[in-house]
């Protein structure tokens, strides 16, 4: 296994995206099998992992300026716009994932969660592709060393098993 210090931070984040893809795949498999109990655990695992992943990115890659909201500012540059939009996408993805988790965990509503699965999959796929294509290549020049170290440490300790989140 490659030492996380030898790998670009974008590569580590891409690996974490694939880990999240796998967690979402477990949910889709459970839905396909009409296993509402396993689907509830799987979407709960995905939602928890998603929230940790996006929090790390927002704290260390795409931090907000003090007093900033998700609306564009008049003097916003391209890089700042990209990072603001990625934070907004995080909010949207977490909302859909959280709705699905609540439907299954609180209401045992597999049909409702299934209806939202395509929406979440499309948003997640588009978001991760955009991060990997547009944002991660810019990180080498923009991430501060302390943030890089925190991210590497957090990503190094990411569990690979489905219930170890």
Backbone bond lengths (Angstrom), bond angles and torsions (degrees), N, CA, C in turn:
res aa  C-N    CA-C-N  psi(-1)  N-CA   C-N-CA  omega(-1)  CA-C   N-CA-C  phi
1 X - - - 1.463 - - 1.530 108.82 -
2 X 1.300 115.94 139.21 1.453 122.11 -178.86 1.518 110.03 -74.35
3 X 1.321 116.06 139.16 1.454 121.38 176.30 1.531 108.59 -65.10
4 X 1.350 117.99 128.37 1.463 120.47 -179.30 1.522 113.76 -57.50
5 X 1.322 117.96 -19.91 1.461 119.96 178.89 1.526 111.58 -76.06
6 X 1.338 117.22 -19.70 1.461 121.45 -178.57 1.528 112.99 -91.43
7 X 1.313 117.68 -5.08 1.460 122.73 -174.56 1.522 109.29 -106.32
8 X 1.322 118.23 137.11 1.471 118.99 174.86 1.535 111.06 -58.03
9 X 1.309 116.57 143.97 1.469 120.95 -176.89 1.524 110.97 -59.11
10 X 1.320 117.86 -34.71 1.465 120.66 177.21 1.522 112.08 -60.29
11 X 1.334 116.59 -37.70 1.467 120.10 177.93 1.519 110.73 -65.48
12 X 1.324 117.06 -40.18 1.465 120.09 178.26 1.532 110.79 -64.43
13 X 1.315 116.21 -40.20 1.464 120.03 178.64 1.529 110.87 -67.38
14 X 1.324 117.41 -37.75 1.466 120.27 176.10 1.527 110.58 -62.43
15 X 1.317 117.56 -40.50 1.471 120.98 176.73 1.526 110.17 -60.90
16 X 1.316 116.08 -39.37 1.461 118.81 178.51 1.528 110.57 -67.76
17 X 1.329 117.06 -35.11 1.473 119.45 174.45 1.533 110.05 -59.93
18 X 1.328 117.41 -43.02 1.457 120.00 -179.67 1.534 110.89 -66.56
19 X 1.331 116.39 -34.89 1.470 119.63 176.17 1.523 109.58 -62.75
20 X 1.334 116.65 -43.10 1.459 120.75 177.16 1.520 110.86 -65.01
21 X 1.325 117.71 -38.47 1.467 120.86 175.16 1.528 110.03 -55.84
22 X 1.315 115.76 -43.24 1.467 120.42 179.35 1.517 112.43 -63.54
23 X 1.328 116.35 -40.65 1.466 119.74 177.66 1.529 110.82 -63.99
24 X 1.340 116.68 -41.23 1.462 119.61 177.99 1.534 109.91 -67.26
25 X 1.309 117.22 -36.33 1.467 121.32 176.27 1.523 112.06 -59.89
26 X 1.317 117.60 -36.98 1.470 121.39 175.85 1.522 110.02 -61.40
27 X 1.329 116.20 -41.24 1.466 119.95 177.41 1.527 109.79 -62.61
28 X 1.335 117.39 -47.59 1.461 120.57 -178.76 1.536 111.31 -61.13
29 X 1.322 116.80 -38.53 1.462 120.05 177.55 1.530 110.63 -64.06
30 X 1.310 116.94 -41.04 1.463 120.84 179.07 1.521 110.92 -65.29
31 X 1.330 116.49 -40.04 1.462 120.95 177.44 1.531 109.35 -63.16
32 X 1.325 116.44 -44.58 1.461 120.59 179.18 1.519 112.76 -60.90
33 X 1.334 116.19 -29.56 1.465 121.33 179.04 1.526 112.16 -91.29
34 X 1.332 116.85 2.39 1.482 122.32 -176.84 1.526 111.70 55.25
35 X 1.327 115.93 36.52 1.473 121.61 179.03 1.523 108.49 -99.94
36 X 1.329 116.07 90.59 1.464 119.72 -174.46 1.518 112.88 -66.01
37 X 1.317 118.87 -33.77 1.472 120.42 179.75 1.530 110.40 -67.45
38 X 1.331 117.12 -45.82 1.464 119.96 179.18 1.525 110.29 -68.42
39 X 1.341 117.11 -37.45 1.467 120.60 178.03 1.525 110.23 -61.38
40 X 1.313 117.65 -40.44 1.472 121.21 179.09 1.529 110.37 -63.82
41 X 1.324 117.37 -44.24 1.474 119.80 177.77 1.524 110.74 -64.61
42 X 1.329 115.82 -42.64 1.468 120.01 -176.66 1.521 111.47 -65.84
43 X 1.331 118.53 -44.07 1.471 119.33 -179.92 1.527 109.43 -71.26
44 X 1.325 117.62 -31.49 1.468 120.10 174.87 1.521 111.06 -63.67
45 X 1.338 116.84 -42.25 1.469 121.20 177.35 1.528 110.48 -63.47
46 X 1.347 116.15 -45.80 1.456 120.21 179.87 1.523 110.41 -61.92
47 X 1.321 116.90 -47.64 1.466 121.02 -176.75 1.531 110.99 -61.09
48 X 1.325 117.38 -44.00 1.473 120.52 179.22 1.528 110.73 -63.73
49 X 1.337 116.95 -44.15 1.470 120.96 179.94 1.528 110.57 -66.10
50 X 1.322 116.60 -40.25 1.466 121.41 178.39 1.526 110.50 -60.57
51 X 1.318 116.95 -45.20 1.464 120.89 -179.25 1.527 111.37 -63.54
52 X 1.326 117.49 -40.59 1.473 120.15 177.01 1.528 110.68 -65.38
53 X 1.314 116.17 -44.93 1.468 120.93 -178.43 1.534 110.62 -61.84
54 X 1.318 117.69 -50.01 1.467 120.13 -176.96 1.525 111.27 -68.26
55 X 1.325 117.58 -33.34 1.465 119.91 176.75 1.523 110.37 -63.06
56 X 1.323 117.00 -43.59 1.466 120.37 177.92 1.525 110.98 -60.99
57 X 1.322 116.44 -45.16 1.468 119.04 179.79 1.527 110.81 -63.05
58 X 1.323 116.88 -43.35 1.464 119.72 -177.85 1.529 111.91 -67.91
59 X 1.306 117.17 -36.09 1.465 119.92 -179.20 1.527 112.53 -75.40
60 X 1.345 116.98 -32.74 1.460 118.52 -170.16 1.532 115.24 -118.62
61 X 1.330 117.91 -15.21 1.464 120.09 -179.90 1.514 112.80 -114.42
62 X 1.321 116.08 -42.90 1.462 121.55 -173.23 1.525 110.72 -124.09
63 X 1.309 118.75 52.51 1.470 119.29 -176.83 1.527 111.65 -67.13
64 X 1.318 114.56 147.59 1.467 120.50 175.34 1.517 109.40 -77.96
65 X 1.308 115.43 150.83 1.454 120.29 170.16 1.525 106.96 -77.28
66 X 1.336 118.15 152.38 1.467 119.84 179.80 1.522 111.25 -54.38
67 X 1.332 115.81 131.53 1.455 121.67 177.71 1.511 114.28 77.90
68 X 1.328 118.07 0.02 1.462 121.44 -177.71 1.520 110.80 -79.76
69 X 1.293 115.47 142.99 1.462 122.40 173.10 1.527 107.23 -109.16
70 X 1.303 116.57 -169.55 1.458 119.91 -179.32 1.526 112.73 -86.78
71 X 1.329 117.38 0.68 1.466 121.34 176.10 1.528 109.28 -82.61
72 X 1.323 117.48 148.31 1.468 119.77 -179.56 1.523 112.08 -68.96
73 X 1.316 115.31 148.81 1.463 120.45 174.89 1.530 108.13 -95.62
74 X 1.311 116.02 162.29 1.463 121.31 -176.43 1.527 112.31 -63.93
75 X 1.332 117.77 -33.08 1.464 121.38 -176.14 1.533 112.86 -106.41
76 X 1.298 116.72 26.51 1.460 121.75 -175.49 1.530 111.09 -69.09
77 X 1.328 115.88 129.07 1.455 121.24 175.52 1.521 110.88 -87.96
78 X 1.329 115.73 173.10 1.468 120.93 -176.62 1.532 112.37 -60.42
79 X 1.320 116.65 -46.15 1.468 120.90 -178.91 1.520 110.71 -63.03
80 X 1.317 117.04 -45.38 1.461 121.34 179.94 1.534 110.64 -64.15
81 X 1.335 116.68 -39.32 1.469 121.36 177.88 1.526 110.18 -61.77
82 X 1.331 116.95 -45.78 1.461 121.02 179.55 1.522 110.46 -58.46
83 X 1.316 116.81 -48.97 1.460 120.17 -177.15 1.529 111.71 -66.57
84 X 1.325 117.08 -37.12 1.472 120.50 176.87 1.526 109.82 -64.46
85 X 1.313 116.44 -43.90 1.465 120.25 -179.96 1.526 111.51 -65.34
86 X 1.333 117.84 -36.75 1.458 120.32 177.20 1.529 110.84 -65.80
87 X 1.339 117.07 -37.97 1.474 119.92 175.48 1.526 110.23 -63.25
88 X 1.321 117.23 -40.85 1.464 121.15 177.78 1.531 110.40 -62.94
89 X 1.313 116.96 -43.17 1.464 119.97 176.90 1.525 110.84 -60.80
90 X 1.327 117.94 -38.35 1.463 120.37 176.07 1.526 110.59 -56.71
91 X 1.319 116.56 -46.32 1.466 121.29 -179.48 1.532 109.52 -58.73
92 X 1.318 116.53 -47.00 1.461 120.99 -177.54 1.530 111.41 -64.03
93 X 1.304 117.32 -43.29 1.469 121.52 -179.71 1.522 110.39 -66.10
94 X 1.331 117.23 -43.11 1.473 119.96 178.02 1.522 111.26 -62.25
95 X 1.338 117.26 -37.26 1.468 120.37 179.15 1.522 111.16 -61.52
96 X 1.333 117.11 -47.47 1.463 120.13 -178.92 1.526 109.98 -66.49
97 X 1.319 117.54 -45.23 1.461 121.10 179.22 1.532 110.73 -60.41
98 X 1.316 116.28 -44.52 1.463 120.47 178.80 1.515 112.41 -63.58
99 X 1.335 117.42 -39.38 1.466 120.76 177.09 1.526 110.27 -61.84
100 X 1.317 116.69 -42.56 1.460 120.31 179.83 1.529 110.72 -64.73
101 X 1.317 116.70 -43.21 1.465 120.11 179.10 1.526 110.34 -61.90
102 X 1.331 116.65 -44.56 1.473 119.09 179.52 1.525 111.53 -63.87
103 X 1.318 117.02 -40.91 1.466 119.54 178.47 1.525 111.14 -57.55
104 X 1.311 116.53 -43.32 1.461 119.70 -177.06 1.523 112.65 -80.10
105 X 1.316 117.23 -44.40 1.460 120.54 -173.50 1.521 111.33 -76.38
106 X 1.334 117.29 -41.70 1.461 120.32 -176.58 1.525 113.35 -89.37
107 X 1.343 117.16 -31.35 1.475 119.71 -173.37 1.525 114.40 -118.79
108 X 1.326 116.75 -7.25 1.456 120.77 -176.31 1.533 110.83 55.88
109 X 1.333 116.70 39.69 1.461 123.18 -174.67 1.531 110.37 -101.27
110 X 1.319 115.51 82.17 1.458 120.90 -179.71 1.534 111.08 -65.62
111 X 1.316 117.29 -37.33 1.467 121.04 179.77 1.526 110.94 -61.98
112 X 1.327 117.73 -44.74 1.460 121.66 179.06 1.517 112.19 -64.22
113 X 1.341 116.36 -42.95 1.467 120.20 178.89 1.523 110.28 -66.11
114 X 1.313 116.78 -40.27 1.468 121.12 178.44 1.533 109.90 -60.65
115 X 1.317 116.87 -39.01 1.466 120.69 -178.75 1.529 112.32 -64.40
116 X 1.320 117.35 -27.77 1.463 121.47 -179.81 1.531 113.54 -91.64
117 X 1.320 117.06 -11.54 1.469 121.00 -173.27 1.528 112.20 -60.41
118 X 1.321 118.18 -41.83 1.466 120.51 179.82 1.517 111.68 -63.83
119 X 1.326 116.32 -39.55 1.465 121.44 178.33 1.524 109.74 -61.00
120 X 1.327 116.20 -47.96 1.466 119.84 -179.71 1.521 110.74 -63.84
121 X 1.322 117.01 -43.85 1.474 120.04 -178.62 1.526 110.92 -60.77
122 X 1.323 117.19 -45.13 1.476 120.26 179.79 1.524 111.28 -63.35
123 X 1.327 117.02 -45.88 1.471 120.07 179.90 1.526 111.23 -62.73
124 X 1.332 116.57 -46.67 1.464 121.47 -178.17 1.531 110.58 -62.97
125 X 1.324 117.37 -46.48 1.464 120.41 -179.82 1.528 111.85 -61.69
126 X 1.320 116.82 -45.84 1.471 120.62 -179.88 1.526 110.45 -64.40
127 X 1.322 116.25 -40.88 1.463 120.45 -178.60 1.534 111.13 -65.60
128 X 1.320 116.95 -49.26 1.465 118.68 -177.41 1.529 110.70 -65.65
129 X 1.326 117.02 -37.34 1.473 119.16 176.89 1.525 110.15 -62.24
130 X 1.315 117.45 -41.37 1.472 120.98 -179.89 1.531 110.66 -66.45
131 X 1.327 117.29 -44.62 1.464 119.18 177.91 1.524 110.73 -59.42
132 X 1.328 115.90 -48.21 1.459 120.26 -175.54 1.524 112.06 -66.86
133 X 1.316 117.07 -33.89 1.465 121.52 -178.82 1.530 112.48 -83.42
134 X 1.348 117.06 -44.24 1.464 120.94 -169.19 1.530 114.86 -105.12
135 X 1.316 117.82 -35.18 1.466 119.67 -173.12 1.529 112.78 -96.05
136 X 1.318 117.66 -49.34 1.459 119.61 -173.78 1.522 113.48 -59.78
137 X 1.335 120.53 -37.58 1.466 118.83 177.29 1.530 113.32 -62.01
138 X 1.318 117.98 -20.78 1.470 121.59 -179.87 1.526 113.07 -86.58
139 X 1.307 117.88 -8.01 1.461 120.42 -171.67 1.520 113.69 -69.64
140 X 1.312 117.53 -34.84 1.465 119.74 -177.23 1.522 111.15 -57.17
141 X 1.313 116.78 -32.45 1.469 120.72 -178.22 1.517 113.43 -91.96
142 X 1.335 117.72 -12.55 1.457 117.78 -170.41 1.518 115.84 -121.44
143 X 1.313 119.16 -19.83 1.465 119.32 -176.25 1.526 109.85 -80.38
144 X 1.321 115.36 137.32 1.461 118.33 178.76 1.526 108.91 -78.37
145 X 1.325 117.81 152.10 1.469 121.20 -175.80 1.534 113.14 -58.74
146 X 1.328 118.08 -35.96 1.468 120.05 -179.96 1.529 110.10 -66.91
147 X 1.333 117.38 -43.78 1.463 121.07 177.91 1.514 111.71 -63.88
148 X 1.335 116.12 -40.04 1.459 121.09 177.15 1.530 110.14 -59.52
149 X 1.326 116.74 -44.95 1.467 120.75 -178.99 1.528 111.60 -64.78
150 X 1.326 117.00 -41.64 1.469 120.59 178.93 1.524 110.23 -63.06
151 X 1.323 116.46 -45.70 1.465 120.17 179.33 1.523 111.66 -61.75
152 X 1.320 116.64 -45.76 1.462 119.65 -179.46 1.521 111.03 -60.91
153 X 1.305 116.68 -42.46 1.468 120.34 179.43 1.532 110.52 -63.88
154 X 1.313 117.21 -45.35 1.466 120.87 -179.38 1.529 110.92 -64.86
155 X 1.323 117.05 -42.19 1.457 120.24 -178.14 1.523 112.14 -73.63
156 X 1.303 117.09 -28.46 1.465 120.37 177.65 1.518 110.75 -66.74
157 X 1.314 116.84 -31.29 1.464 121.03 -177.51 1.520 112.57 -96.89
158 X 1.330 117.44 14.83 1.463 120.10 177.54 1.506 108.21 -69.51
159 X 1.298 116.22 126.66 1.475 119.19 177.56 1.521 110.19 -71.52
160 X 1.301 116.37 151.34 1.462 119.70 178.42 1.507 111.66 -99.14
161 X 1.307 118.10 -18.71 1.462 121.12 -178.00 1.519 111.91 -77.83
162 X 1.334 115.87 157.83 1.464 120.40 -174.59 1.524 114.66 -69.63
163 X 1.298 119.46 -33.02 1.464 119.17 -176.29 1.509 113.43 -105.78
164 X 1.318 116.77 9.17 1.462 119.44 -176.31 1.511 112.82 -91.56
165 X 1.297 118.59 6.01 1.462 122.08 176.08 1.466 108.02 -66.90
